[in-house]
Amino acid sequence: MNRQRRYAYLVCAVMVCGARPIHAQSGDDSGENAREAAITVVTDAETVANAEQVISQPAGPPPTPRHTGIKAMVKDLGQDVIHLPSTENLFWAGVGGGLALAVHPADDNVNEAMVNSDFAHNFFLPGKYLGSLPVLLGTAAGTYFVGRWKDQPKVSHVGMDLIQALAISELLTQSLKHATGRERPDHSDDTSFPSGHAADTFAFATALERHIGWKYAVPAYIFSSYVAISRLPANRHWFSDTVFGSAVGIVAGRTVTRHGSQFPVAVAAVPRGIEIVYVHHPHGE
């Protein structure tokens, strides 16, 4: 393991350790689990709004900007880059880094099993093409130009955010690839970590989810997972590459849709840890 790679994993580990473990909260903690975070279920958003949150609870769908032209998109992309350093993005990077560290010891075994499986190779083969940047960017650009052509700002706004999410995803991914220098399992080059396919598809799915809602975006996340896994039987990535790449995509998608649709899970800062809050709307509000 080279020094750059050790450094990258160490940074991820530090970010995760700062978050503390998460456990289900019992009826009476009596303070013995004060060092750990709790999972709390609440029935309204007011509890979340009053908490000092790490991940803020977005209010309503993304507001359609007054202008969705090329100039406005470039200007908004610059603002996205400025907003990358945030507590929320640090949290998602920490989660992704922690999961990547957790599965890292199994990289060799997982890849060997996937590469030697004819079923996996045939089943996941389309993922290489369906999750490629040209296909995703073409879909995003098509959505954007259809919205502009038909004078439908909401549609062009979706396309605009999808394009920006892919741009931020590529910025982060390429920077990390060259900073870590991890060799691919097929020994073709040293740009394995993180997976660009995983990052781009999860960025696409996250931006889409923030516009159309969680329920309707589930197929997009299933597709993203399929694409991420497809890099294993192709012998182009390690399992941990795809895990962290997925987190990079979530960071990119949430950054460009900072005022996105309501997300059912929020994270609040509590003494000596964090609190995972699931917001339940009993009347479909």
C-alpha positions in Angstrom: 0.0 0.0 0.0 1.7 3.2 -1.1 1.8 6.4 1.1 -0.8 8.3 -0.8 -3.3 5.5 -0.5 -2.6 5.1 3.2 -3.1 8.8 3.6 -6.5 8.7 1.8 -7.8 5.9 3.9 -6.5 7.5 7.1 -8.5 10.7 6.3 -11.6 8.6 5.7 -11.1 6.8 9.0 -10.7 10.0 11.0 -13.9 11.4 9.5 -15.8 8.3 10.4 -14.4 8.0 13.9 -15.6 11.5 14.6 -19.2 10.5 13.9 -19.3 7.7 16.6 -21.2 4.4 16.2 -24.9 4.4 15.7 -27.4 2.3 17.6 -31.1 1.9 18.0 -32.4 3.9 21.0 -34.1 1.9 23.7 -36.9 3.1 25.9 -34.5 4.0 28.8 -30.9 4.7 28.0 -30.1 6.1 31.5 -27.0 7.7 30.1 -25.0 4.5 29.7 -24.9 4.8 25.9 -24.1 8.6 25.9 -21.1 8.0 23.8 -23.1 6.5 20.9 -25.5 8.1 18.5 -29.2 7.2 18.5 -31.8 6.4 15.8 -35.0 8.3 16.6 -38.3 8.2 14.9 -40.4 11.4 15.0 -43.8 12.1 13.5 -43.3 15.7 12.3 -40.6 17.9 10.8 -40.7 20.4 13.7 -38.5 18.3 15.9 -35.9 18.1 13.1 -36.1 21.9 12.4 -35.3 22.7 16.0 -32.2 20.5 16.1 -28.7 21.5 15.4 -28.4 19.4 12.3 -25.4 18.1 10.5 -27.6 17.3 7.4 -30.2 20.0 7.0 -33.8 19.1 6.2 -34.6 20.6 2.8 -37.8 22.6 2.6 -39.9 21.7 -0.5 -38.9 21.0 -4.1 -36.0 22.8 -5.7 -37.1 26.3 -6.7 -37.0 26.8 -10.4 -34.5 29.6 -11.2 -35.6 32.6 -13.2 -33.0 31.8 -15.8 -31.9 28.3 -17.0 -29.7 29.4 -19.9 -26.1 28.3 -20.4 -24.7 31.4 -18.7 -26.9 30.8 -15.6 -25.8 27.1 -15.5 -22.1 28.0 -15.6 -22.6 30.6 -12.9 -24.5 28.1 -10.7 -21.8 25.5 -11.3 -19.3 27.9 -9.8 -21.5 28.3 -6.7 -21.7 24.5 -6.4 -17.9 24.3 -6.3 -17.8 27.0 -3.6 -20.4 25.0 -1.5 -18.5 21.7 -1.7 -16.8 22.3 1.7 -19.6 21.7 4.1 -20.4 19.7 7.2 -23.0 17.7 5.3 -20.6 16.7 2.6 -18.0 15.8 5.3 -20.6 13.5 6.8 -21.3 11.7 3.5 -17.6 11.4 2.8 -17.1 10.0 6.2 -19.8 7.4 5.7 -18.4 6.4 2.4 -14.9 6.3 3.7 -15.9 4.1 6.6 -17.8 1.7 4.4 -14.9 1.5 2.0 -12.5 0.8 4.9 -14.9 -1.9 6.2 -15.1 -3.8 2.8 -11.4 -3.2 1.9 -10.2 -6.5 3.4 -12.6 -8.4 1.2 -11.6 -6.7 -2.0 -9.4 -9.6 -3.3 -12.0 -12.3 -2.6 -15.0 -10.3 -3.9 -13.2 -9.4 -7.2 -12.0 -13.0 -7.7 -15.5 -14.4 -7.2 -17.0 -11.8 -9.6 -14.3 -12.0 -12.3 -14.5 -15.8 -12.4 -18.3 -15.9 -12.6 -19.7 -16.2 -16.2 -23.2 -15.2 -14.9 -21.9 -12.0 -13.3 -19.9 -11.1 -16.4 -22.9 -11.6 -18.7 -25.5 -10.1 -16.4 -23.5 -6.9 -15.6 -21.9 -6.4 -19.0 -24.4 -3.6 -20.1 -23.5 -1.6 -17.0 -20.2 -0.6 -18.6 -22.1 1.3 -21.4 -25.3 2.3 -19.6 -23.4 4.0 -16.8 -20.7 5.7 -18.9 -20.3 9.4 -18.8 -21.2 10.0 -22.4 -24.6 8.2 -22.0 -25.4 10.0 -18.7 -24.3 13.4 -20.0 -26.3 12.8 -23.2 -29.4 12.0 -21.2 -28.9 15.1 -19.0 -28.2 17.4 -21.9 -31.2 16.0 -23.8 -33.5 16.8 -20.8 -32.0 20.3 -20.6 -32.4 21.1 -24.3 -36.0 19.7 -24.5 -36.9 21.9 -21.6 -35.4 24.9 -23.3 -36.9 24.1 -26.7 -40.4 23.6 -25.2 -40.0 26.6 -22.8 -40.5 24.4 -19.8 -38.2 25.9 -17.1 -38.9 23.0 -14.6 -37.7 20.4 -17.2 -34.6 22.5 -18.2 -33.9 23.0 -14.5 -33.8 19.2 -14.0 -31.5 18.8 -16.9 -29.3 21.7 -15.7 -28.9 20.1 -12.2 -28.1 16.7 -13.8 -25.4 18.2 -15.9 -23.9 20.1 -12.9 -24.1 16.9 -10.7 -22.0 15.0 -13.3 -19.6 17.9 -13.6 -19.0 18.0 -9.8 -18.8 14.2 -9.7 -16.1 14.2 -12.3 -14.2 17.0 -10.6 -14.1 15.1 -7.3 -13.5 11.7 -8.9 -10.6 12.7 -11.1 -9.0 14.7 -8.3 -9.2 11.7 -6.0 -8.0 9.2 -8.6 -4.8 11.2 -9.2 -4.3 11.9 -5.5 -4.6 8.3 -4.4 -3.0 6.5 -7.3 -4.5 3.1 -6.6 -3.8 0.5 -9.2 -6.7 -1.2 -10.9 -7.3 -4.9 -10.4 -6.5 -5.5 -14.1 -3.2 -3.6 -13.6 -4.1 -1.3 -16.6 -3.3 2.0 -14.7 -3.3 3.6 -11.3 -6.7 5.5 -11.4 -8.9 2.9 -9.7 -10.0 4.8 -6.6 -12.8 5.8 -6.6 -15.1 4.4 -9.4 -16.2 7.0 -11.8 -19.1 4.9 -13.0 -20.4 4.6 -9.5 -19.9 8.3 -8.7 -21.5 9.6 -11.9 -24.6 7.3 -11.7 -25.2 8.0 -8.0 -24.8 11.8 -8.7 -27.4 11.5 -11.4 -29.8 9.5 -9.2 -29.4 11.8 -6.2 -30.0 15.0 -8.3 -33.1 13.2 -9.8 -34.4 12.2 -6.4 -34.2 15.7 -5.1 -36.4 16.9 -8.0 -39.0 14.1 -8.3 -39.0 12.6 -4.9 -37.6 9.5 -3.2 -40.3 7.0 -4.3 -39.9 7.8 -8.0 -36.1 7.8 -7.9 -35.8 4.3 -6.4 -35.3 2.8 -9.9 -32.5 5.3 -10.5 -30.7 4.2 -7.4 -31.2 0.5 -8.3 -29.7 1.3 -11.7 -26.8 3.1 -10.0 -26.1 0.1 -7.8 -26.2 -2.2 -10.9 -23.7 0.0 -12.7 -21.4 0.2 -9.6 -21.4 -3.6 -9.2 -20.8 -4.1 -13.0 -17.2 -2.7 -12.6 -16.3 -5.8 -10.5 -16.7 -8.6 -13.0 -15.2 -6.3 -15.6 -12.1 -6.3 -13.3 -11.8 -2.6 -13.6 -12.4 -1.7 -9.9 -12.1 -3.1 -6.4 -15.3 -3.3 -4.3 -14.1 -0.5 -2.0 -13.7 1.7 -5.1 -17.3 1.4 -6.0 -18.5 1.9 -2.4 -16.6 5.2 -2.0 -17.5 6.3 -5.5 -21.2 6.0 -4.6 -20.6 8.4 -1.7 -18.9 10.8 -4.0 -21.9 10.8 -6.3 -24.3 11.5 -3.4 -22.1 14.4 -2.3 -22.2 15.8 -5.9 -25.9 15.3 -6.3 -26.8 16.9 -3.0 -24.4 19.8 -3.5 -26.1 20.9 -6.8 -29.6 20.6 -5.3 -29.0 22.2 -1.9 -32.6 23.3 -1.8 -33.9 19.9 -3.0 -37.1 18.0 -2.2 -37.8 16.7 1.3 -35.5 13.9 2.4 -36.9 11.5 5.0 -33.6 11.1 7.0 -31.8 13.9 8.8 -28.8 13.9 11.0 -28.6 16.1 14.2 -25.6 16.9 16.3 -26.0 15.7 19.9 -23.5 15.7 22.9 -20.7 13.3 22.1 -22.2 12.0 18.8 -24.9 12.3 16.2 -28.6 11.4 16.0 -30.1 9.8 13.0 -33.7 11.1 12.6 -36.3 9.6 10.4 -39.2 11.9 9.7 -42.5 10.2 9.3 -45.4 12.1 7.7 -48.6 10.2 8.8 -50.9 11.9 6.3 -48.6 11.9 3.3 -47.7 15.5 3.8 
